[in-house]
Amino acid sequence: MTDIIAADIGGTNARFARASLDAKGVPTLGTVRKYKVADYPSLQSCWAAFAEDEQKAGDGDLPRAASIAFATAIGRDVIKLTNSNWVIRADTLADDIGVDTVRLVNDFEAVAHAVSRLPAENLPLLFGEDRPFPTDGGVTILGPGTGLGVALIAYDQGHPHVIATEGGHLDFAPLDPIEEKILSYLRDKFLRVSTERIVSGPGLNYIYKALATIGHDRVVLMEDPELWQAALEDGDPFARAALERFCLCYGSIAGDLALAHGPHGVVLAGGLTQRMRDFLPYSGFHTRFKAKGRFESLMATVPIRMAIHDEIGLFGAAAAFREK
């Protein structure tokens, strides 16, 4: 067994846990500790808080190896998180947090590593044909959070190769007059409107406000968590209408990415997607996913699964430690 610290650093929350890797690289997570990114000026200060909490719990010194998933592109000397103010210097990070070895991955790259190791019962089928991942070909991994995460698993003779992408930053393409008006509304706020401005945690609120503006409707303004609850649990009709539009756009984007990656399989991941598990099958998600013109019959067969795991980012970050 190999003991490490796994970390999943998003735009809103930072999660840490001890992890043990077996001979096949499948992790077992210990106690998960979560911190608000906005409460700490840097990763180092947040890491110190985690280390202190571990000591208080009687768990002793931290392992001297870490695998950290970040919600941004990896591969640069200076890493700036897309949706927070933290800046990470890759060449000094190990010394900064007091480890000997550190592995850095994109957050949805980590999710893809998790998907490649999850058992079948954690990947229930939502739409399409019930068939396994391809021996050769691509599987698209995506899901909304603070932004829209996208990754690719490229299978080669059954072996998964995980590829990080920034697919959430593609241009948003409206498909009907309402979405054209939503796009126009958002262009007044952002010079360029990417897909994650629509399909993300904050995206639901942008849709909600845009629909109210378009229809000159009076609505109650809510913070993002309150709006998601109103749409999914409280049955607020206007919030539910915004969520239905969200699912239409989610399906369109998922279909576009599947075509780009090779339409062999799609896995929807993340906490928000899991919260939508009962809503998605009755939404317009799959209708939009399939609506690809001459490829509609092919798209109808593509297996679309949901990744079920309470801490998939941490699990994936740990799973990625031995790669490369």
Secondary structure, 3 states (H helix, E strand, C coil): CEEEEEEEECCCEEEEEEEEECCCCCEEECCCEEEEHHHCCCHHHHHHHHHHHHHHCCCCCCCCEEEEEECCCCCCCEEECCCCCCEEECCCHHHHHCCCEEEEEEHHHHHHHHHCCCCHHHCCEEECCCCCCCCCEEEEEEEECCCEEEEEEEEECCEEEEEECCHHHCECCCCCHHHHHHHHHHHCCCCCCEHHHCCCHHHHHHHHHHHHHHHCCCCCCCCHHHHHHHHHHHCCHHHHHHHHHHHHHHHHHHHHHHHHHCCCCEEECCHHHHHCCCCHHHCCHHHHHHCCHHHHHHHHHCCEEECCCCCHHHHHHHHCCCCC
